[in-house]
Amino acid sequence: MTNTTLLSSEFLLVEGGKRLKGKVKISGSKNASLPIMMATLLTKEPCTVRNVPKLLDVKNAIELLEITGVNVKFEDHILFAEAKELKSYIAPDHLVRRMRASILIAGPLLARLGKAVVGMPGGCSIGARLIDQHLKVFEKGGASINIRNGYLHMEVKKIKPVEHTFEVITVTGTENALMFLSRCDKRSILRNVALEPEVMDLVEVLRKMGVDIEVEGRTMVIKGNPELKGFEHTVIPDRIEAGTLAVAGFITGGDVILEGVRPEHMGSQLEKLREAGAVIEIIGLNKLRVIGKGKIYPLEISTSEYPGFPTDMQAQFMVLCCIADGVSQITENIFENRFQHVNELQRMGANIKLRGKTAVIIGRDKLSAAEVFSTDLRASASLVLAGLIAEGTTVVKEIHHLDRGYERLEEKLNSLGASIKRMVHARSII
Ligand code: EPZ
């Protein structure tokens, strides 16, 4: 008997036509958790981070922290981390390739050890994902940077105060700069910074650790501290998971209540949902009710930095536009290649034309089920949403993309009345 190897890949079977009803709790934010996890490198003291979602990206970040010598325990959405003694300043290529946000380890390692060797974060399917702004801040702070054998070799003796105006508004660029400067006890000024809620959650944590950060418009003044303290922090809810479930409730003509949300982080999304015909009720500080009455109006959407319409919700709103009563336009201004879900939606009957950065979507009364392939995290979510409203059962493949950024999305949707099955496709190779 030859021993065979089984290669398995998971996919979802999404049955169309179910109206979603009921309550669901939103998980903690992936994009707030990742930088905050890296910030634990900045102190020798123990740190506790609550409401951390159980995701592939979080698992990757834990692996990275452990490789550098951080003691990490993660159970029941609470992460304990203690970076008493670090043993390595290297972020290996195979891990960085799995998760672009690995670059967020560079700032803390340089601040703590004065050295960081990080695999070059390649581009990804949605775009080049440059890091030139991250590196400019490091260089202005006195770091030497050499690219060798696919790695960034960075070193700095003593971090100098920095004055930098970001040429583009960059979320992780702002986060890396803040962590890099967090132990420099002279004042630095960063201009044209990103103000996403996830960035501000990191600011909250750095302040708890002893960093003095003033925020005035898109300018931040930072005065660090060579001895930073440990911290306890509860991560903000994931506004993108919340938006994804809100769209699901609306387009299925349902009535859903999202619990544990921060509606003030979702302003631009809720505006567009209302414009499309959704009834939105804000219940107290952290509950949201979304009702779909059946009629869906077309939209004009243009993605931009927070508080503008988030690029991470572009694919999900495109599904809404596919069945709107009229012609919609979506312009993607942040990433140069974030329309890969269009091909897959067209296989389901969507009428979408691409003109450069703009997609023109002619609404139809329904989509039809098909076998579709996820290409990136938010595209995979949009294909699940399309399956919810398509006639028949849609097969969504390559769902490892989905698991990077959504904790048990199919279970959350099923708890609202959807009918989604996670299957494993195993094939043997000799
Ligand atoms: C963060 O990515 C998020 N990831 C992304 O979420 C999100 O889509 C993006 O911000 C925009 O909101 C995390 O927070 C882990 P950027 P980031 O640097 O920081 C260009 C998801 O789905 N740029 O704000 O990598 C860049 O090429 C992910 O959860 C430079 O030119 O995005 C892009 O076109 C996907 N030079 C634009 O700026 C730089 O040095 C915005 O990128 C940095 C960025």
Boltz pocket constraint, residues with backbone or C-beta under 6 A from the ligand:
constraints:
  - pocket:
      binder: B
      contacts: [[A, 30], [A, 31], [A, 34], [A, 101], [A, 127], [A, 128], [A, 129], [A, 130], [A, 131], [A, 132], [A, 133], [A, 134], [A, 135], [A, 168], [A, 169], [A, 170], [A, 171], [A, 172], [A, 173], [A, 194], [A, 198], [A, 311], [A, 312], [A, 333], [A, 334], [A, 335], [A, 336], [A, 377], [A, 378], [A, 405]]
      max_distance: 6.0
